[in-house]
Amino acid sequence: MTTPDTSPLPDGSVPIKLLHDRVLVRVDSNAGDRRSTGGILIPATAQVARRLSWARVVAVGPNVRTVEMNDHVLFDPESQPEVELHGTEYVLMRERDVHAVAAERIAGASTGLYL
């Protein structure tokens, strides 16, 4: 049996059919080193308290109602399983594990984020 081709498409999405309320995201590449407000460089390996992360949605299941492809979502990376497809790491989660959504389509809303 051959393995299906799950190579990312040119738009960044992944040709995978997720089930139920699952969301597949790719963590932003700038999640490494960061700078404090005072300009101090904080390496990615520095121990910090639990920190939420932003990621871009690359696939959604049929029962997902509030998240769409290419949305940026805020989630807790510590409690989510990771999967590697063609050398790229993704995080798989349920829609209920998304804490906030930042997208241009909801920018006109009162808060700009779905909380």
C-alpha positions in Angstrom: 0.0 0.0 0.0 1.4 3.4 -1.0 1.4 6.4 1.3 -0.9 9.2 0.2 0.7 12.5 -0.9 0.3 15.0 1.9 2.7 17.6 0.5 1.6 21.2 1.3 -0.1 22.9 -1.6 1.1 26.3 -2.9 -1.3 28.2 -0.8 0.1 26.5 2.4 -2.9 24.2 3.0 -2.5 20.5 3.4 -4.5 18.0 1.3 -5.9 16.1 4.3 -9.5 15.4 5.3 -9.8 15.9 9.0 -12.6 14.3 11.0 -15.2 15.9 13.3 -14.0 19.1 14.9 -10.3 18.8 14.3 -8.1 21.7 13.3 -4.6 21.3 11.8 -2.3 24.3 12.3 1.3 25.2 11.4 3.0 27.2 14.1 4.3 30.6 13.0 8.0 30.4 12.0 8.8 33.5 14.1 8.0 31.6 17.3 11.8 31.3 18.0 13.8 34.1 19.5 11.9 37.2 20.6 12.7 40.6 22.0 11.4 42.1 25.3 9.9 45.6 25.3 13.2 46.9 26.5 15.0 45.3 23.5 16.6 42.3 25.3 16.9 39.2 23.0 15.2 36.2 24.6 16.4 32.9 23.0 13.8 30.3 22.1 15.4 27.9 24.5 14.8 30.2 27.5 12.4 28.7 30.1 9.3 30.8 30.5 6.0 30.1 32.1 3.3 28.4 30.0 2.9 30.6 27.0 0.2 30.4 24.4 1.2 30.4 20.7 -0.1 31.7 17.4 -0.5 29.4 14.4 -2.0 29.4 10.9 -4.9 27.0 10.1 -4.0 24.7 7.2 -6.9 22.2 7.4 -10.3 21.9 9.2 -12.7 19.1 9.8 -16.4 19.2 8.6 -17.8 20.1 12.0 -15.6 23.1 12.7 -17.8 26.2 12.8 -15.8 29.2 13.9 -12.3 28.7 12.4 -11.5 28.8 8.7 -8.5 28.1 6.5 -5.7 30.7 6.9 -7.0 32.1 10.2 -4.5 32.7 12.9 -5.4 31.0 16.1 -4.2 31.2 19.7 -3.7 27.9 21.5 -1.7 26.1 24.2 1.0 24.1 22.5 1.9 22.1 25.7 -1.3 20.1 25.6 -1.6 19.4 21.8 -0.1 16.5 19.8 2.3 17.3 17.0 2.5 15.6 13.6 5.2 15.8 11.0 4.3 15.7 7.3 7.1 16.0 4.7 9.5 17.5 7.2 7.1 20.2 8.3 5.7 20.1 11.9 2.0 20.7 12.5 -0.2 20.7 15.6 -3.5 18.8 15.7 -6.3 20.0 18.0 -10.0 20.2 18.6 -11.8 23.4 17.8 -12.6 23.8 21.5 -8.9 24.1 22.2 -8.6 27.3 20.2 -8.6 30.3 22.6 -8.9 33.1 20.0 -9.1 33.7 16.3 -7.5 36.7 14.5 -8.6 37.1 10.9 -9.3 39.9 8.4 -12.9 38.5 7.9 -13.7 39.4 11.6 -11.7 42.6 11.7 -15.0 44.6 11.5 -16.4 43.0 14.6 -16.4 44.7 17.9 -13.3 43.0 19.3 -11.4 41.7 16.3 -10.9 38.4 18.0 -13.3 35.6 18.7 -13.0 34.8 22.4 
